[in-house]
């Protein structure tokens, strides 16, 4: 992979609060992670 992203991760969460908790407590807590970009996919 090349470009703006070093890693792409797909996750599922029950709601936006759960997603925020996951991002803050797990993903951003990883050494070397300096920023994240979140794209929401809606299933209709």
KACOR-V621993 format. One record per helix or strand of 2 or more residues. SS is the DSSP state (h for helix, s for strand). FROM is the first residue (numbers start at 1). LEN is the number of residues. If there is no record, write none. Layout:
ss->SS from->FROM len->LEN
ss->SS from->FROM len->LEN
This chain:
ss->h from->16 len->12
